[in-house]
Amino acid sequence: MLNSNYMAQHSENLINQVKALPNVPGVYIYKNAKKQIIYIGKAKNLKKRVGSYFFTKLELGTKTYALVQNICSMEYIEALSELEALILEASLIKTHKPKYNVAQKDDKSYLYIVIVSEKLTKNNKIITLPKVLLARQKDLDDGTIKPQALFGPYPHGDTAKYMLRYIRKLLPFRDCSPSKFSKHQKLNSPCLYGHIGLCQAPCLNDVDVDLYKKDIKSIKRLLSGDSVKLLNDMEKSMQQASKEKRYEEAAHYRDLLKKFAYLRKSFKTADSYVENPYLVEDLITESLEELVNNIPNLNDLPNRIECYDISNISGTDAVGSMVVATGGRLDKSSYRRFKINSKNTPDDFGMLREVLTRRLKRELTTSSNVKKWGFPDLLVIDGGKGQVSTVKSVLDELHLEIPLIGLAKRYETIVYFEQEELCELVLSKRNAGLKLLQKLRDEAHRFAQAYHHKLRLQRIN
């Protein structure tokens, strides 16, 4: 229910804008009647987060109530992930210093992520070893902490903490005191963080301190937004270490690159979003245009793309999944799953035939009780020539002409029919259209497996 006090004071246009927000990560920006920015926030889901200001009851006299009464217009910047929304929020608040971001923080000062160097004793030698931790302004002002590198301030404590937790999974680091470091060195056993892989445990004798320091430098670069060059340099270091037969170091970089696979695909810096607030929209448009430019049987930008996958073990508890992208965005409300009825032996082709037949016949039925989903503008199948041929036969039997492609995992080959002949296409790994297809394929696989596992558990229990 809409706040009645708010409704009396604000425009219907703004309310409609709030209702139309997408269910995606991003940053929202509130302005007052003078067009001044008064608050900047981040959201994992823009529609839900911004809606909470306007469609829930707010207590009179609270800072949030005062903020909402002063909102006259709103802008938002969509981000590719919650992490990028956090980084963008911090950057924008640091630039604009909005009134209510200051008013709504607690009595403590903003948090910073800091890297400090400490002199420690290891193997009877004095070494300088960095660590990463959170600090407040007062700790920096009184000299309690002397940072080697400083990042922030971050507007909310959870922002800095989330970022540090995320980064620590990629690049483990120490945050212990010198006394704790000395204690575990004598025990020759890591602390809890070392045991669970969130610290490299440089206190131990067999840990390469130089490699640890390199990882700390990588953290600095990541927090500075230098992720693309960082990953390229990691790959070069891995190849060089392998060439020089430093296999342990090469394996270390290999494992790091696997962890950073998400960043390699999509990480964007705060500056990228500031320079182009429509960055995500532009990337989506680019991906759809690349599909049209490269797939011969696709003539128009596909609005609805459906991707299918089959999941089973020896034919048991077999399921099919349909994931949907609308306008280039994953549309989870349109996802569907199918329990295979006709097969109980391994037959992916037969199962795929059943799923596609059931799905497409639904659209052809004349029953008024069946809610239509709409025909897809592009069908994507997880698989190669066999899977594509199977689905093509279903389309032919139903007298349907829908652009159809398969994505074969081994070389990420796109398979399609042209003039009744099967053709193959290999795009650059950097191609935006291919990245969209991979995203859909991976999502279809995840969705199918989740349903398959659910059915297996139900049967076992």
C-alpha positions in Angstrom: 0.0 0.0 0.0 1.3 3.4 -0.9 2.2 5.9 1.8 -0.8 8.3 1.8 1.3 11.3 3.0 3.7 10.7 0.2 1.0 10.3 -2.4 -0.5 13.7 -1.5 2.8 15.4 -2.0 4.5 13.7 -4.9 3.8 13.2 -8.6 2.1 10.3 -10.1 4.9 10.2 -12.7 7.4 9.4 -10.0 5.3 6.7 -8.5 4.9 5.1 -11.9 8.6 5.3 -12.4 9.2 3.4 -9.2 6.7 0.7 -10.2 8.4 0.3 -13.5 11.9 -0.3 -12.1 13.6 -3.5 -13.2 14.4 -6.4 -10.9 18.1 -6.0 -11.3 21.1 -4.8 -9.2 22.0 -1.1 -9.4 22.2 2.3 -7.8 19.3 4.7 -7.2 19.7 8.4 -6.9 17.1 10.7 -5.2 16.8 14.4 -5.9 14.9 17.2 -4.2 12.9 20.0 -5.8 16.1 22.0 -6.6 17.4 18.9 -8.5 20.1 18.4 -5.9 21.1 14.8 -5.1 20.0 14.1 -1.5 20.5 10.4 -1.3 22.3 7.6 -3.2 21.8 3.9 -2.4 22.6 0.5 -3.8 20.3 -2.4 -4.4 20.5 -6.1 -5.2 17.0 -5.6 -6.6 16.1 -2.1 -7.6 12.4 -2.6 -7.8 12.2 -4.2 -4.3 14.6 -1.8 -2.6 13.3 1.5 -4.0 9.7 0.2 -3.6 10.3 -0.3 0.1 10.6 3.5 0.5 7.3 4.3 -1.1 5.0 1.2 -0.6 5.6 0.5 3.1 4.5 2.4 6.1 7.2 4.7 7.5 7.2 6.0 11.0 6.7 9.7 11.5 9.8 11.5 12.7 12.3 9.0 11.3 15.2 10.0 9.1 13.9 7.7 6.3 10.5 9.5 6.5 12.1 12.9 6.3 14.1 11.7 3.3 11.1 10.4 1.4 9.2 13.6 1.9 11.9 15.5 0.1 12.2 13.2 -2.9 11.0 14.9 -6.0 12.7 12.9 -8.7 14.7 9.8 -9.1 17.4 8.3 -11.4 18.9 4.9 -11.4 22.0 3.2 -12.9 21.7 -0.5 -13.6 24.7 -2.7 -12.7 25.8 -6.1 -13.8 26.1 -7.4 -10.2 25.6 -6.4 -6.6 29.3 -6.1 -6.1 29.6 -3.5 -8.9 26.6 -1.7 -7.5 28.4 -1.5 -4.1 31.5 -0.1 -5.7 29.5 2.4 -7.8 27.5 3.6 -4.8 30.7 4.3 -2.8 32.2 6.2 -5.8 29.1 8.3 -6.3 28.7 9.1 -2.6 32.3 10.2 -2.3 31.8 12.5 -5.3 28.4 14.1 -4.4 28.3 13.8 -0.6 24.4 13.7 -0.4 22.7 15.2 2.6 20.8 12.1 3.7 23.7 9.7 3.3 25.4 11.7 6.0 22.3 12.1 8.1 21.4 8.4 8.0 24.8 6.9 8.9 25.2 6.0 12.5 27.4 7.8 15.0 30.5 6.0 13.8 32.4 7.3 10.8 32.5 5.6 7.4 34.5 2.4 7.0 37.7 2.2 4.8 39.4 -0.9 3.5 43.1 -0.5 4.3 46.3 -2.4 3.6 49.0 -2.0 6.2 52.5 -3.4 6.4 53.9 -4.9 9.6 57.4 -6.0 10.7 57.2 -9.6 11.9 59.6 -12.3 12.9 59.6 -15.4 10.8 62.3 -18.1 11.0 64.4 -15.7 13.2 64.4 -13.1 10.5 62.6 -9.7 10.4 60.2 -9.5 7.4 57.7 -7.0 6.3 54.3 -8.5 5.7 51.1 -6.7 4.6 47.6 -7.4 5.9 44.1 -6.2 5.0 41.5 -4.9 7.4 38.7 -2.4 8.0 39.2 0.9 9.7 37.2 4.0 10.6 38.3 7.6 10.1 39.1 8.1 13.8 41.6 5.2 13.6 43.3 6.9 10.7 43.2 10.4 12.3 44.8 9.3 15.6 47.5 7.3 13.9 46.3 3.9 15.3 46.4 2.6 11.8 49.0 3.7 9.2 47.8 2.5 5.8 50.1 1.6 3.0 46.9 1.8 0.8 43.5 3.2 1.5 40.2 2.5 -0.2 36.8 4.2 0.6 35.1 5.6 2.5 32.2 3.2 2.1 28.8 4.6 3.0 27.5 1.6 4.9 29.4 -0.8 7.0 27.9 -3.7 5.2 29.2 -2.4 1.9 32.9 -2.6 2.9 32.3 -5.9 4.8 30.6 -7.5 1.8 33.4 -6.4 -0.6 36.1 -7.7 1.7 34.3 -11.0 2.2 33.9 -11.3 -1.6 37.5 -10.5 -2.3 38.8 -12.8 0.4 37.3 -15.8 -1.3 39.2 -14.9 -4.4 42.5 -13.7 -2.8 42.9 -15.0 0.8 44.8 -12.6 3.1 45.8 -12.2 6.8 44.3 -9.8 9.2 45.8 -11.0 12.4 47.8 -9.2 15.1 51.6 -9.7 15.4 51.1 -11.7 18.5 48.6 -14.1 16.8 51.0 -14.4 13.9 53.8 -15.4 16.2 51.6 -17.9 18.2 50.5 -19.8 15.1 54.1 -19.7 13.7 55.3 -21.5 16.8 52.5 -24.0 16.6 53.2 -24.4 12.9 49.4 -24.6 12.5 47.1 -22.0 10.9 44.3 -20.2 12.6 40.6 -20.9 11.7 40.8 -18.6 8.6 43.9 -20.5 7.4 42.1 -23.8 7.9 39.0 -22.8 5.8 41.1 -21.2 3.1 40.4 -17.5 3.8 44.1 -16.8 4.7 47.2 -18.2 3.0 48.7 -18.6 6.4 52.0 -16.9 5.7 52.9 -17.7 9.4 53.7 -21.2 8.3 57.1 -22.3 7.2 56.1 -23.8 3.9 54.1 -20.7 2.6 55.7 -18.6 -0.1 55.8 -15.1 1.4 56.7 -13.5 -2.0 53.7 -15.1 -3.6 51.5 -13.8 -0.7 52.7 -10.3 -1.3 51.9 -10.5 -5.0 48.3 -11.5 -4.1 48.1 -8.4 -1.8 49.2 -6.3 -4.8 46.4 -7.9 -6.8 43.9 -6.9 -4.1 45.0 -3.3 -4.4 44.5 -3.4 -8.2 41.1 -5.0 -7.9 39.9 -2.4 -5.4 41.3 0.3 -7.7 39.1 -1.1 -10.6 42.0 -2.5 -12.6 40.5 -5.9 -12.9 40.9 -6.5 -16.7 44.7 -5.8 -16.8 45.1 -7.7 -13.5 43.6 -10.8 -15.0 45.7 -10.5 -18.2 48.9 -10.1 -16.1 47.9 -13.2 -14.0 47.6 -15.2 -17.2 51.0 -14.0 -18.3 52.5 -14.9 -14.9 51.0 -18.3 -15.1 52.4 -19.0 -18.5 55.8 -17.7 -17.5 55.9 -19.7 -14.3 55.0 -22.8 -16.3 57.6 -22.1 -18.9 60.2 -21.8 -16.2 59.0 -25.0 -14.6 57.7 -23.2 -11.4 54.7 -25.5 -11.5 53.4 -24.7 -8.0 53.3 -21.0 -8.8 51.7 -21.7 -12.2 49.0 -23.8 -10.5 48.4 -20.9 -8.0 47.7 -18.5 -10.8 45.6 -21.1 -12.6 43.4 -21.5 -9.6 43.1 -17.7 -9.2 42.0 -17.3 -12.8 39.3 -19.9 -12.2 38.0 -17.9 -9.2 38.1 -14.7 -11.2 36.1 -16.2 -14.2 33.2 -14.0 -13.3 35.3 -10.8 -13.4 36.9 -11.8 -16.7 33.4 -12.1 -18.2 31.6 -9.0 -16.9 33.3 -6.8 -14.3 33.0 -3.1 -14.9 34.5 -0.3 -12.8 32.6 2.5 -11.2 34.0 4.9 -13.8 32.5 2.8 -16.6 29.0 3.4 -15.1 29.6 7.0 -14.4 30.8 7.7 -17.9 27.8 5.8 -19.3 24.8 5.3 -17.0 23.2 3.2 -19.8 26.1 0.8 -19.9 24.1 -2.4 -19.1 21.4 -1.5 -21.6 24.1 -0.8 -24.3 25.7 -4.2 -23.5 22.4 -6.0 -23.8 21.6 -4.3 -27.1 25.1 -5.2 -28.4 24.6 -8.8 -27.5 21.3 -9.0 -29.4 22.7 -7.2 -32.4 25.7 -9.6 -32.5 23.3 -12.6 -32.6 21.4 -11.0 -35.6 24.7 -10.1 -37.3 26.2 -13.6 -37.0 23.3 -16.1 -37.1 22.0 -16.4 -40.7 18.5 -17.6 -39.8 17.9 -14.7 -37.4 16.6 -11.6 -39.1 15.4 -9.4 -36.3 16.4 -8.7 -32.7 14.9 -11.5 -30.7 12.7 -10.3 -27.9 11.9 -13.7 -26.3 14.7 -16.2 -26.3 14.1 -19.7 -24.8 16.9 -22.1 -23.9 16.5 -25.8 -23.1 18.5 -28.4 -21.2 17.8 -32.0 -20.1 19.1 -33.4 -16.8 19.0 -37.1 -15.8 21.1 -39.9 -14.4 20.7 -43.2 -16.4 17.3 -42.0 -17.4 15.9 -41.7 -13.9 14.2 -38.6 -12.5 14.6 -37.0 -15.9 13.6 -33.3 -16.3 13.8 -30.6 -18.8 14.3 -26.9 -18.2 13.2 -23.8 -20.1 14.9 -20.5 -19.2 13.8 -17.3 -20.9 15.5 -14.0 -21.7 13.1 -11.1 -22.6 14.8 -8.2 -24.3 18.2 -9.8 -23.6 17.6 -10.0 -19.8 17.0 -13.2 -17.8 13.3 -13.4 -17.1 13.0 -15.8 -14.1 9.2 -15.4 -13.9 9.0 -17.1 -17.3 11.2 -20.1 -16.4 9.5 -23.4 -16.7 10.4 -27.0 -15.8 9.2 -30.3 -17.3 9.1 -33.7 -15.7 9.8 -36.3 -18.4 6.9 -38.7 -18.7 7.7 -40.8 -21.8 11.2 -42.1 -21.0 12.8 -43.9 -18.1 16.0 -44.9 -20.0 18.9 -42.7 -21.1 17.6 -40.9 -24.3 18.4 -37.2 -24.3 17.1 -36.8 -27.8 13.7 -38.5 -27.0 13.4 -36.4 -23.8 14.2 -33.2 -25.7 11.6 -34.1 -28.3 9.0 -34.6 -25.5 9.8 -31.2 -23.8 9.7 -29.2 -27.0 6.6 -30.9 -28.3 4.7 -30.2 -25.0 5.9 -26.6 -24.9 5.1 -25.7 -28.5 1.7 -27.6 -28.6 0.7 -25.5 -25.6 0.9 -22.4 -27.8 -1.1 -24.1 -30.6 -4.0 -25.3 -28.4 -7.3 -23.7 -28.8 -8.3 -24.2 -25.2 -9.2 -20.9 -23.4 -8.1 -22.5 -20.1 -4.5 -22.6 -21.2 -2.5 -19.4 -20.6 -0.3 -18.7 -23.6 3.4 -18.0 -23.1 4.0 -16.6 -26.6 6.1 -18.2 -29.3 9.9 -17.6 -28.9 11.8 -15.5 -31.4 14.8 -17.8 -30.9 15.2 -21.3 -29.6 18.5 -22.2 -28.1 19.4 -25.9 -27.3 22.2 -27.1 -25.1 23.9 -29.4 -27.5 25.1 -30.0 -31.1 23.9 -31.4 -34.3 21.9 -34.3 -32.8 19.9 -32.1 -30.5 19.3 -29.4 -33.1 18.1 -32.0 -35.6 15.7 -33.4 -33.0 14.1 -30.0 -32.3 14.0 -29.2 -36.0 11.9 -32.3 -36.6 9.5 -31.2 -33.9 9.2 -27.7 -35.6 8.6 -29.4 -38.9 5.9 -31.7 -37.5 4.1 -28.8 -36.0 4.5 -26.6 -39.1 6.4 -23.9 -37.2 9.2 -21.7 -38.4 11.2 -20.5 -35.4 14.9 -19.6 -35.6 16.8 -22.5 -33.9 20.4 -22.9 -32.8 22.4 -25.3 -30.6 25.4 -24.4 -28.5 27.8 -27.3 -28.3 30.0 -27.1 -25.2 33.3 -28.4 -26.3 34.3 -25.5 -28.6 31.2 -23.3 -27.9 30.2 -24.0 -31.5 26.8 -22.6 -32.7 24.9 -25.2 -34.8 22.0 -24.1 -37.0 20.1 -25.1 -40.2 20.5 -23.2 -43.4 18.5 -24.4 -46.4 18.0 -27.7 -44.7 21.8 -28.2 -44.2 23.4 -28.3 -40.7 26.0 -25.6 -40.4 28.5 -24.6 -37.7 29.7 -21.3 -36.5 32.5 -20.4 -34.0 32.5 -16.9 -32.6 35.2 -15.0 -30.7 35.1 -15.8 -27.0 34.7 -12.0 -26.5 31.6 -11.8 -28.7 28.7 -10.3 -26.8 26.2 -12.5 -28.5 28.1 -15.6 -27.6 28.3 -14.5 -24.0 24.5 -14.1 -23.9 24.0 -17.6 -25.3 26.5 -19.0 -22.7 24.7 -17.3 -19.9 21.4 -18.8 -21.1 22.9 -22.2 -21.5 24.5 -22.2 -18.1 21.3 -21.0 -16.5 19.3 -23.7 -18.2 21.7 -26.3 -17.0 21.6 -24.9 -13.4 17.8 -24.8 -13.5 17.4 -28.3 -14.8 19.9 -29.8 -12.3 18.2 -28.1 -9.4 14.8 -29.7 -10.4 16.5 -33.1 -11.0 18.1 -33.1 -7.6 14.8 -32.1 -6.0 13.0 -35.1 -7.6 15.8 -37.5 -6.6 15.6 -36.3 -2.9 11.9 -36.7 -2.9 12.2 -40.3 -4.2 14.9 -41.2 -1.8 13.1 -39.8 1.2 
